[in-house]
């Protein structure tokens, strides 16, 4: 029954599950945009609840009807403002977005000491032309910016990326080995293996993004319920990845659509904020609960 279950309970999703990241990818793009001067902490846009590219008819909706009003980067992360991120993605461009995704380890295996890990996918214009025979459009950049479209990540990659953010760019290879003991009883502890760090021109940008992530689990943030009774500080980001249709459509008929077509919900976090000890990534598949 386990082997043939349509839910695939024996499938190691931590290293083999490839998911759209949703808004959990936003802090990494925000960090790069700040450091490149694409935006400043003071830069604001007005969010009416939608975004439209010039000379096009397609409307990109925010998850909140009516929008969030005036939004800067800090607020955008706390309330998960899609409209701000649409604008951010267009201004950044796909080339810079690809670079920061690779810097944080997306698009390649983490090389954890487990077999069968997959790489996920960081889409590029060259990849799209080769895989689909179509050019890259600005709409593809927008979809990548909100963690949708062709972008695929594993839960372990998300956890490794948020741990690098917690360490202000210091990255380490994840491993399960704690120590080895020789036949003579000699104990050798496993030494953390460093990966190439993420380097910023302006180190203060780490704290700008982290302060916003700390607000995610505070009153008014998208993870306020999670943070309500915590005995420690946490920096977090929530995300919703659409499987079929628009999430507002799902809100209206959430329990009336097949479970496999319901949205995935994601959560990344590290704690405590000032002395990080643990980083996590959570994916709740096809959940009827937002």
C-alpha positions as CSV (number, residue, x, y, z in Angstrom):
1,X,0.0,0.0,0.0
2,X,2.8,2.4,0.8
3,X,4.7,1.6,-2.5
4,X,1.6,2.2,-4.6
5,X,-0.1,5.0,-2.7
6,X,-0.8,8.0,-5.0
7,X,0.5,10.2,-2.1
8,X,4.0,8.6,-2.5
9,X,4.7,8.6,1.3
10,X,8.1,6.9,0.7
11,X,9.3,9.6,-1.7
12,X,12.0,11.7,0.0
13,X,10.6,15.2,-0.7
14,X,13.3,17.0,1.3
15,X,15.9,16.2,-1.4
16,X,13.8,15.0,-4.3
17,X,10.7,17.1,-4.2
18,X,10.8,20.0,-6.7
19,X,8.4,22.8,-5.8
20,X,7.6,26.3,-6.9
21,X,9.0,28.5,-4.1
22,X,6.3,31.1,-4.0
23,X,7.1,34.2,-2.0
24,X,9.7,32.4,0.1
25,X,12.1,33.4,-2.6
26,X,11.4,37.1,-2.1
27,X,14.0,37.9,0.6
28,X,16.8,36.7,-1.7
29,X,15.7,38.9,-4.6
30,X,15.1,41.8,-2.2
31,X,18.7,41.5,-0.9
32,X,20.2,41.6,-4.4
33,X,18.0,44.5,-5.4
34,X,19.1,46.5,-2.4
35,X,22.7,45.7,-2.9
36,X,22.6,46.6,-6.6
37,X,20.8,49.9,-5.9
38,X,17.7,48.8,-7.8
39,X,15.7,49.9,-4.8
40,X,16.4,51.6,-1.5
41,X,14.7,51.0,1.8
42,X,12.8,54.3,1.2
43,X,11.6,53.4,-2.3
44,X,7.8,53.0,-2.4
45,X,5.2,52.0,-4.9
46,X,1.4,52.3,-4.6
47,X,-0.3,48.8,-4.8
48,X,-3.9,49.0,-6.0
49,X,-4.1,45.2,-6.0
50,X,-2.7,44.6,-9.5
51,X,0.2,45.2,-11.8
52,X,0.4,45.7,-15.6
53,X,3.3,46.0,-18.0
54,X,3.1,49.0,-20.4
55,X,1.4,48.3,-23.7
56,X,0.1,45.0,-22.6
57,X,-3.4,43.8,-21.6
58,X,-2.5,41.1,-19.1
59,X,-3.2,41.9,-15.4
60,X,-1.0,40.5,-12.6
61,X,-3.1,40.4,-9.4
62,X,-1.9,40.8,-5.9
63,X,-3.1,38.2,-3.4
64,X,-5.1,40.9,-1.5
65,X,-8.1,42.4,-3.3
66,X,-7.7,46.2,-3.3
67,X,-3.9,45.9,-2.6
68,X,-1.8,47.1,0.2
69,X,-1.6,50.9,-0.6
70,X,1.8,52.4,-0.3
71,X,4.5,49.7,0.1
72,X,8.2,49.9,0.7
73,X,10.5,46.8,0.8
74,X,10.1,46.3,4.5
75,X,6.3,46.2,4.3
76,X,6.4,44.2,1.1
77,X,8.2,41.3,2.8
78,X,6.0,41.5,6.0
79,X,2.7,41.4,4.1
80,X,4.0,39.5,1.1
81,X,3.0,42.1,-1.4
82,X,2.9,40.6,-4.9
83,X,2.6,43.9,-6.7
84,X,5.8,45.2,-5.2
85,X,7.6,42.1,-6.3
86,X,6.3,42.3,-9.8
87,X,7.7,45.8,-10.0
88,X,11.0,44.6,-8.4
89,X,11.5,41.7,-10.8
90,X,11.0,43.9,-13.9
91,X,13.5,46.5,-12.6
92,X,16.1,43.8,-11.6
93,X,15.9,41.8,-14.8
94,X,16.3,38.0,-15.2
95,X,20.1,38.1,-15.4
96,X,20.6,39.5,-11.9
97,X,17.9,37.2,-10.6
98,X,19.6,34.1,-12.0
99,X,22.9,35.2,-10.4
100,X,21.5,35.6,-6.9
101,X,19.6,32.3,-7.1
102,X,22.9,30.5,-8.0
103,X,24.8,32.4,-5.2
104,X,22.3,31.0,-2.7
105,X,22.7,27.5,-4.0
106,X,19.5,27.1,-6.1
107,X,19.6,25.1,-9.3
108,X,22.2,22.6,-8.1
109,X,22.4,19.8,-5.6
110,X,23.6,20.7,-2.1
111,X,25.7,17.5,-2.1
112,X,24.3,16.3,1.2
113,X,25.5,12.9,2.2
114,X,22.3,11.1,0.9
115,X,21.7,9.5,-2.4
116,X,19.2,10.6,-5.1
117,X,19.3,14.4,-4.5
118,X,17.9,16.5,-7.4
119,X,19.0,19.9,-8.6
120,X,15.8,21.8,-8.9
121,X,15.7,24.4,-11.8
122,X,16.8,28.0,-12.1
123,X,15.3,28.9,-15.5
124,X,17.3,31.0,-18.0
125,X,16.4,32.4,-21.5
126,X,18.8,29.8,-23.0
127,X,17.2,27.0,-21.0
128,X,13.7,28.0,-22.2
129,X,14.7,28.2,-25.8
130,X,16.3,24.8,-25.6
131,X,13.5,23.1,-23.6
132,X,10.5,24.8,-25.1
133,X,11.6,26.5,-28.3
134,X,10.3,29.9,-27.2
135,X,12.1,33.1,-26.3
136,X,12.1,34.5,-22.8
137,X,9.5,37.2,-22.1
138,X,9.2,39.8,-19.4
139,X,6.3,37.9,-18.1
140,X,8.6,35.0,-17.4
141,X,10.8,37.3,-15.3
142,X,7.7,38.4,-13.3
143,X,6.7,34.8,-12.7
144,X,10.2,33.9,-11.5
145,X,10.2,37.0,-9.2
146,X,7.2,35.6,-7.2
147,X,8.7,32.1,-7.2
148,X,6.3,30.7,-9.8
149,X,6.7,29.9,-13.5
150,X,9.6,27.5,-14.3
151,X,11.6,28.0,-11.1
152,X,11.8,24.8,-9.0
153,X,13.5,24.3,-5.6
154,X,13.8,21.5,-3.0
155,X,13.0,22.0,0.6
156,X,16.6,21.4,1.5
157,X,17.8,24.1,-0.9
158,X,15.4,26.5,0.8
159,X,16.7,25.5,4.3
160,X,20.3,25.9,3.1
161,X,19.5,29.3,1.6
162,X,17.8,30.7,4.7
163,X,20.7,29.5,6.8
164,X,23.1,31.4,4.6
165,X,20.9,34.5,5.0
166,X,21.0,34.0,8.8
167,X,24.8,33.8,8.7
168,X,25.0,37.0,6.5
169,X,26.3,35.1,3.5
170,X,28.4,32.4,5.1
171,X,27.3,29.1,3.5
172,X,28.0,25.5,4.5
173,X,27.4,22.1,2.9
174,X,24.6,20.3,4.7
175,X,25.5,16.9,6.1
176,X,24.1,14.2,8.4
177,X,27.4,12.9,9.7
178,X,28.1,14.0,13.3
179,X,31.3,12.1,14.0
180,X,33.3,8.9,13.1
181,X,34.7,6.4,15.6
182,X,37.6,4.3,14.6
183,X,38.1,0.6,15.7
184,X,40.5,1.9,18.3
185,X,37.8,4.2,19.7
186,X,39.3,7.5,18.3
187,X,36.5,10.0,17.8
188,X,36.7,12.5,14.9
189,X,34.0,15.1,14.8
190,X,32.7,16.2,11.4
191,X,34.1,19.6,10.5
192,X,31.6,21.9,8.7
193,X,32.5,22.2,5.0
194,X,32.3,25.8,3.8
195,X,30.8,26.7,0.5
196,X,31.5,29.9,-1.5
197,X,29.9,32.8,0.5
198,X,27.4,35.3,-0.7
199,X,29.2,38.7,-0.7
200,X,27.5,42.1,-0.6
201,X,28.8,45.5,-1.5
202,X,26.9,46.9,1.4
203,X,26.8,44.5,4.4
204,X,24.1,46.6,6.1
205,X,21.6,45.2,3.5
206,X,21.6,41.9,5.4
207,X,20.0,43.6,8.4
208,X,17.5,45.4,6.3
209,X,16.1,42.2,4.9
210,X,16.4,40.3,8.3
211,X,14.4,43.1,10.1
212,X,11.6,42.7,7.6
213,X,11.6,38.9,8.0
214,X,11.4,39.4,11.8
215,X,8.2,41.3,11.1
216,X,6.7,38.4,9.2
217,X,6.0,36.6,12.5
218,X,5.0,39.8,14.3
219,X,1.5,41.3,14.5
220,X,0.5,42.4,11.0
221,X,2.8,39.8,9.3
222,X,1.7,36.9,7.2
223,X,3.0,34.5,10.0
224,X,1.6,36.4,12.9
225,X,-0.3,33.4,14.2
226,X,2.9,31.3,14.2
227,X,4.8,34.0,16.1
228,X,2.1,34.8,18.7
229,X,3.3,32.8,21.6
230,X,7.0,32.1,20.7
231,X,9.6,32.3,23.5
232,X,12.3,33.2,21.0
233,X,12.8,35.6,18.1
234,X,12.4,34.4,14.5
235,X,13.0,35.7,11.0
236,X,10.6,34.1,8.5
237,X,8.9,34.2,5.2
238,X,5.7,32.6,4.0
239,X,4.8,31.6,0.5
240,X,1.9,30.2,-1.5
241,X,2.6,28.3,-4.8
242,X,-0.3,28.0,-7.1
243,X,-1.0,24.6,-8.7
244,X,-4.1,25.5,-10.7
245,X,-5.9,28.8,-11.2
246,X,-5.5,31.8,-9.0
247,X,-5.3,31.6,-5.3
248,X,-8.3,34.0,-4.8
249,X,-10.4,31.6,-6.9
250,X,-9.3,28.8,-4.6
251,X,-10.3,30.9,-1.6
252,X,-13.9,30.9,-2.9
253,X,-14.1,27.2,-3.7
254,X,-11.2,25.8,-1.7
255,X,-12.8,22.6,-0.5
256,X,-14.6,21.9,-3.8
257,X,-11.5,21.3,-6.0
258,X,-9.5,18.1,-6.1
259,X,-6.8,18.1,-3.4
260,X,-4.0,17.6,-5.9
261,X,-4.9,20.9,-7.6
262,X,-4.9,22.9,-4.4
263,X,-2.1,25.4,-3.6
264,X,1.1,24.4,-1.9
265,X,2.0,26.5,1.2
266,X,5.6,27.1,2.2
267,X,7.4,28.6,5.2
268,X,11.1,29.3,5.8
269,X,12.6,30.6,9.0
270,X,15.6,30.8,11.3
271,X,15.9,31.4,15.0
272,X,16.9,33.2,17.1
273,X,17.4,36.3,15.0
274,X,20.6,37.5,16.6
275,X,22.2,34.2,17.4
276,X,21.0,31.7,14.8
277,X,20.8,28.1,15.9
278,X,18.3,26.5,13.5
279,X,17.0,27.0,10.0
280,X,13.9,25.3,8.6
281,X,11.9,25.0,5.4
282,X,8.4,23.6,5.4
283,X,6.2,22.7,2.4
284,X,2.6,21.7,3.0
285,X,1.3,20.1,-0.2
286,X,-2.1,20.8,-1.6
287,X,-3.4,22.3,1.6
288,X,-6.9,23.6,2.0
289,X,-5.7,25.9,4.8
290,X,-4.0,29.2,3.9
